[in-house]
Amino acid sequence: MKYGMIATWKMAYEGVVEGSEKLRNGKEVSEAVICAIESVENNPAYRSVGFGGLPNRVGEVELDAAYMDGERLCFGAVMAVKNIKNPIRVARHLSGYQRNNILAGGGAESFAATHGYESANMLTHESQQRWEKKIGEGYIPEEIEAYGGHDTVCIIGLDDQGRMGNGVSTSGLFMKHPGRVGDSPVIGSGFYCDSRVGAASATGVGEDIMKGCLSFRIVSLIKAGGDCQGACEKALFDHEADLKARGSKPGSMSVIAMDKNGNFGGATTQKEFPFVVSREEMEPTIFVAQNDGKVHRVIKATQDWKDNYLGD
Ligand code: GLY
């Protein structure tokens, strides 16, 4: 059995390098996925996840995270939590229970404190400055979008025993209402993972992703015999077309998937969406899904693309 890992956005690259090293050394998939997500959560340079994440409209960093174990179909999630250094670790802890798998706000924070998870003020000087600038410019609450086209780190892993795991972590939409929860910690929307089939994850405007339960939809298409790339494109573009046909103007949505054999896919409704893949025979590599409104394709990121990419 080969191992593999796929992750949303270029910002996941270092985490995928670290997580893949664990998989190469035969570590269990949850250890590799948590290590990779933590690497992004701990890096204040990445603006939409963990430490230094994007504040809500009252200037607080409120985080969502989830973990799903594809062997047992167990999952755990925390929603709208403040001052927890690594929400992904708390989500993974909750995935070990039969009940109380999703904890929100103060309940999640007291659970984290009781179980010894490190607390930290997640607002950095830079994230506060971003918030002050936005407040100064004004914004329309009903029109908030994913920040510069990127938000959630989603990481899917496959270990050499065929076990799959799927973790997600985000500060959610910039200037969201306090207590607002997006797709990321919602099973079936932001993530879904079944070791017997494959896993999928989504990033973008959570309200639109949730309307299509995109991650579960992709895994269902793979289960029905679809390949990962085809399943990502079909689920995403059928859903986008459906929303438009009903008079909605969907925000950006992007998805990734990996099946139980390490095959992978990615798709986006926006101009471009980078994602990172590693497999036993392939060093961590950045791919870019590109969509010009007519043609969707996936290319390997060139050096030129890497030099000019300004997002996370
Ligand atoms: N996709 C993250 C969010 O909508 O919060």
Residues whose N, C-alpha, C, O or C-beta is under 5 A from the ligand:
A	BS01	LIG	D151 T152 T170 G172 L173 G182 D183 S184 T203 G204 V205 G206 E207
